[in-house]
Amino acid sequence: MDTSGIASARPTPDAFVARLFEAGVGMLDVLSVYLGDRLGLYRSLAGEGPATAAQLAARASIDERYAREWLEQQAATGILEVEGGTAGDEPARFRLPSQHAGALIDPDSPYSIAPLARTIVACASVMPQLLTAYRTGGGVPWSDYGSDMIEAQGDFNRPWLLRSFGAEHLPAVPDVHDRLHADPPARVADVACGVGWAAIAIARSYPKARVDGFDLDPASIELARRNALEAGVHDRVTFDVRDAAEPAAAGQYDLAVVVEAVHDLSRPVEVLGAIRQMLGPGGTAIVADEKTADSFSAQADSVERFLYGVSITCCLPTAMTERPTAATGAVIRADTMRRYATEAGFRTVDILDLPHDFLRFYRLTP
């Protein structure tokens, strides 16, 4: 058998090292975006116009030397544009191109990417705890990842939830859409609601519906309440630190939604079982979770690589903080979701044909 083609296709050490070097450069770019996001530097450049290092430092209340180095790095890596600054000219002025602005400063933009930087920084911040967890089989509590992770998770989903969930996705499920518009007012449970964008999206699109959001993280609930107030839907949306399995919730809801949370749960079957109990006659659950491949394969695409990356640094460790645990991780296959839902007592599990690059939508019927 001729194996020359196989041998020539193998990556060389040079190619492998070059790949990791470029990944490292990209990582440093992401960290620079985190600085620009958290310090308000992009917002200043977008809102107040191009700036020299001295001007940006004054606007953002940061040190001028740091401002100059950050601005030059941003221009060197192609995020900012620069004019002047050569010998004999005025100091260099840096501008944020309009094609980059939405991705960096608008949390409602479909191109919003700043949450990625917050996610990576949050994962890096718990590396000592992760080393211990890997050695002991323990976990890392969600709270240890801090406000960066809480906000990032919400902001990742915010654009599509506010743009599409109530305006396109739910209307594509006719009986659910009709019930949300009907009388008596429908009751909706947003389980593991995080910072509340799914609940807010439903309330915006369906003025008659009443939405209750549940989460066990107090910091997320505090932010969800603030978001609902700012969105003007706080009179129709409530958020509470509570367990979906509370007996008082049984049979009370026409719709339950779970957005990108089942894979994080230590005991997903129990939670899905509690959701089934929450639903009244004719009720249904809609679950959005990761759009993975049907099975594992090496040399996966960039989406799968991203999901594995957040799984090994966040999703799996948070699920490992409790025992027993399903230890699902972010790479949740469709067959796994079907199994969890079936074991939880749902009669049917349908995959909905709804557009999204990263998420798959399931309808669970008791």
RAHUVEN-V878915 format. One record per residue. N is the residue number from 1. RES is the residue in three letters. PSI is psi in whole degrees, -180 to 180 (NA if undefined). OMEGA is omega in whole degrees, 0 to 359 (none if undefined). BURIAL is + if it has 16 or more other ideal C-beta (glycine too) atoms within 10 Angstrom, else -. Layout:
# RAHUVEN-V878915
n res psi omega burial
N RES PSI OMEGA BURIAL
N RES PSI OMEGA BURIAL
This chain:
# RAHUVEN-V878915
n res psi omega burial
1 MET 134 180 -
2 ASP 115 181 -
3 THR 10 184 -
4 SER -38 180 -
5 GLY -39 179 -
6 ILE -45 182 -
7 ALA -42 183 -
8 SER -23 181 -
9 ALA -14 182 -
10 ARG 138 179 -
11 PRO 142 177 -
12 THR 160 174 -
13 PRO -38 179 -
14 ASP -44 182 -
15 ALA -39 180 -
16 PHE -46 180 -
17 VAL -39 178 -
18 ALA -39 178 -
19 ARG -47 181 -
20 LEU -34 177 -
21 PHE -46 179 -
22 GLU -36 176 -
23 ALA -39 178 -
24 GLY -41 176 -
25 VAL -42 178 -
26 GLY -39 178 -
27 MET -42 178 -
28 LEU -35 173 -
29 ASP -44 180 +
30 VAL -41 178 +
31 LEU -35 178 -
32 SER -35 176 +
33 VAL -39 177 +
34 TYR -46 179 +
35 LEU -46 181 +
36 GLY -34 178 +
37 ASP -54 186 +
38 ARG -29 179 -
39 LEU -4 179 +
40 GLY 20 185 +
41 LEU -41 177 +
42 TYR -41 180 +
43 ARG -38 178 +
44 SER -46 181 +
45 LEU -35 179 +
46 ALA -41 186 +
47 GLY -32 184 -
48 GLU 0 174 -
49 GLY 178 181 -
50 PRO 154 184 +
51 ALA 150 166 +
52 THR 173 178 +
53 ALA -42 181 +
54 ALA -42 181 -
55 GLN -45 180 +
56 LEU -40 179 +
57 ALA -42 180 +
58 ALA -42 181 -
59 ARG -45 188 +
60 ALA -1 181 +
61 SER 50 175 -
62 ILE 169 181 +
63 ASP 138 184 -
64 GLU -38 180 -
65 ARG -42 176 -
66 TYR -40 180 -
67 ALA -44 181 +
68 ARG -43 181 +
69 GLU -41 179 -
70 TRP -44 179 +
71 LEU -44 180 +
72 GLU -41 177 +
73 GLN -42 181 +
74 GLN -36 176 +
75 ALA -39 180 +
76 ALA -33 182 -
77 THR -1 172 -
78 GLY 12 178 -
79 ILE -41 177 +
80 LEU 159 172 +
81 GLU 154 184 -
82 VAL 145 175 -
83 GLU 146 181 -
84 GLY -165 176 -
85 GLY -3 177 +
86 THR 173 184 -
87 ALA 131 177 -
88 GLY -10 180 -
89 ASP 173 171 -
90 GLU 161 176 -
91 PRO 147 181 -
92 ALA 141 175 +
93 ARG 138 186 +
94 PHE 139 180 +
95 ARG 151 175 +
96 LEU 113 181 +
97 PRO 144 182 -
98 SER -32 181 -
99 GLN -13 177 -
100 HIS -19 190 +
101 ALA -48 182 +
102 GLY -40 181 +
103 ALA -26 187 +
104 LEU -25 186 +
105 ILE -13 183 +
106 ASP 105 182 -
107 PRO -15 178 +
108 ASP -6 181 -
109 SER 139 175 +
110 PRO -13 179 -
111 TYR 4 185 -
112 SER 124 184 +
113 ILE -11 180 +
114 ALA -34 178 +
115 PRO -27 178 +
116 LEU -42 180 +
117 ALA -41 179 +
118 ARG -39 179 +
119 THR -48 183 +
120 ILE -41 178 +
121 VAL -40 179 +
122 ALA -42 179 +
123 CYS -40 179 +
124 ALA -31 184 -
125 SER -20 182 -
126 VAL 17 182 +
127 MET -41 176 -
128 PRO -41 178 -
129 GLN -36 179 +
130 LEU -41 178 +
131 LEU -44 178 -
132 THR -43 181 -
133 ALA -43 180 +
134 TYR -35 182 -
135 ARG -31 187 -
136 THR -15 186 -
137 GLY 9 178 -
138 GLY -161 182 -
139 GLY -178 176 +
140 VAL 117 182 +
141 PRO 146 179 -
142 TRP -39 182 +
143 SER -26 180 -
144 ASP -21 181 +
145 TYR -14 170 +
146 GLY -176 185 -
147 SER -29 178 -
148 ASP -46 182 +
149 MET -41 180 +
150 ILE -48 181 +
151 GLU -39 182 +
152 ALA -44 180 +
153 GLN -44 178 +
154 GLY -43 184 +
155 ASP -25 174 +
156 PHE -42 184 +
157 ASN -16 184 +
158 ARG -49 184 +
159 PRO -49 184 +
160 TRP -32 178 +
161 LEU -48 183 +
162 LEU -30 181 +
163 ARG -38 195 -
164 SER -31 191 +
165 PHE -53 180 +
166 GLY -25 185 +
167 ALA -27 184 -
168 GLU -47 188 -
169 HIS -53 180 +
170 LEU -39 175 +
171 PRO -20 178 +
172 ALA -5 175 -
173 VAL 89 195 +
174 PRO -45 184 -
175 ASP -35 176 -
176 VAL -46 178 +
177 HIS -47 180 +
178 ASP -42 181 -
179 ARG -36 181 +
180 LEU -22 177 +
181 HIS -11 192 -
182 ALA 172 170 -
183 ASP 151 353 -
184 PRO 159 185 -
185 PRO 133 179 +
186 ALA 148 174 +
187 ARG 132 184 +
188 VAL 136 175 +
189 ALA 124 173 +
190 ASP 100 187 +
191 VAL 136 188 +
192 ALA 55 192 +
193 CYS -16 183 +
194 GLY -131 183 +
195 VAL 9 162 +
196 GLY 9 187 +
197 TRP -32 178 +
198 ALA -46 179 +
199 ALA -43 180 +
200 ILE -41 179 +
201 ALA -42 179 +
202 ILE -45 181 +
203 ALA -36 179 +
204 ARG -40 185 +
205 SER -23 184 +
206 TYR 87 186 +
207 PRO -24 180 -
208 LYS -24 187 -
209 ALA 149 174 +
210 ARG 127 189 +
211 VAL 132 176 +
212 ASP 125 177 +
213 GLY 134 180 +
214 PHE 137 172 +
215 ASP 153 180 +
216 LEU -2 181 -
217 ASP 111 183 +
218 PRO -38 181 -
219 ALA -38 178 +
220 SER -43 181 +
221 ILE -40 178 +
222 GLU -44 180 -
223 LEU -37 178 +
224 ALA -43 179 +
225 ARG -41 178 +
226 ARG -42 179 -
227 ASN -41 179 +
228 ALA -39 178 +
229 LEU -46 180 -
230 GLU -30 179 -
231 ALA -9 178 +
232 GLY 24 181 -
233 VAL 14 185 +
234 HIS -17 178 +
235 ASP -14 182 -
236 ARG 0 182 +
237 VAL 132 174 +
238 THR 149 177 +
239 PHE 133 182 +
240 ASP 148 171 -
241 VAL 101 182 -
242 ARG 165 181 -
243 ASP 137 179 -
244 ALA -18 184 +
245 ALA 6 180 -
246 GLU 133 184 -
247 PRO -32 183 -
248 ALA -19 182 -
249 ALA -12 186 +
250 ALA 128 174 -
251 GLY 13 188 -
252 GLN -11 192 -
253 TYR 144 176 +
254 ASP -28 181 +
255 LEU 138 170 +
256 ALA 138 177 +
257 VAL 144 176 +
258 VAL 114 185 +
259 VAL 113 172 +
260 GLU 50 183 +
261 ALA -25 185 +
262 VAL -40 182 +
263 HIS -20 180 +
264 ASP -12 189 +
265 LEU 138 175 +
266 SER -37 181 +
267 ARG 73 185 +
268 PRO -34 180 +
269 VAL -41 178 +
270 GLU -42 181 +
271 VAL -44 177 +
272 LEU -35 175 +
273 GLY -40 177 +
274 ALA -37 178 +
275 ILE -42 177 +
276 ARG -40 179 +
277 GLN -28 180 +
278 MET -25 188 +
279 LEU 136 175 +
280 GLY -176 179 -
281 PRO 130 181 -
282 GLY 1 181 -
283 GLY 162 180 +
284 THR 161 177 +
285 ALA 139 175 +
286 ILE 123 184 +
287 VAL 129 173 +
288 ALA 125 177 +
289 ASP -178 194 +
290 GLU 138 178 +
291 LYS 84 181 +
292 THR 169 170 +
293 ALA 165 181 -
294 ASP -26 180 -
295 SER 165 180 -
296 PHE 142 170 -
297 SER 148 175 -
298 ALA 163 182 -
299 GLN 51 183 -
300 ALA 169 179 -
301 ASP 176 187 -
302 SER -32 178 -
303 VAL -47 180 -
304 GLU -39 178 +
305 ARG -41 177 -
306 PHE -44 180 +
307 LEU -41 176 +
308 TYR -38 180 +
309 GLY -47 179 -
310 VAL -25 179 +
311 SER -47 184 +
312 ILE -20 183 +
313 THR -15 183 +
314 CYS -61 192 +
315 CYS -47 178 +
316 LEU -47 179 +
317 PRO -37 179 +
318 THR -36 178 +
319 ALA -22 182 +
320 MET 2 180 +
321 THR -16 180 +
322 GLU 157 174 -
323 ARG 136 358 -
324 PRO 162 179 -
325 THR 142 175 +
326 ALA -21 178 +
327 ALA 54 186 -
328 THR -53 186 +
329 GLY 170 186 +
330 ALA -23 184 +
331 VAL 72 183 +
332 ILE 114 181 +
333 ARG 158 180 +
334 ALA -38 179 +
335 ASP -34 178 -
336 THR -44 178 +
337 MET -42 178 +
338 ARG -42 181 +
339 ARG -46 179 -
340 TYR -47 183 +
341 ALA -40 179 +
342 THR -44 178 -
343 GLU -26 179 -
344 ALA -5 176 +
345 GLY 7 177 -
346 PHE 139 185 +
347 ARG -42 180 -
348 THR 150 176 -
349 VAL 111 181 +
350 ASP 140 173 -
351 ILE 122 182 -
352 LEU 143 180 -
353 ASP 75 181 -
354 LEU 137 186 +
355 PRO 132 171 -
356 HIS 138 183 -
357 ASP -30 188 -
358 PHE -17 188 +
359 LEU 147 173 +
360 ARG 142 184 +
361 PHE 131 180 +
362 TYR 143 170 +
363 ARG 123 181 +
364 LEU 125 183 +
365 THR 126 180 -
366 PRO NA none +
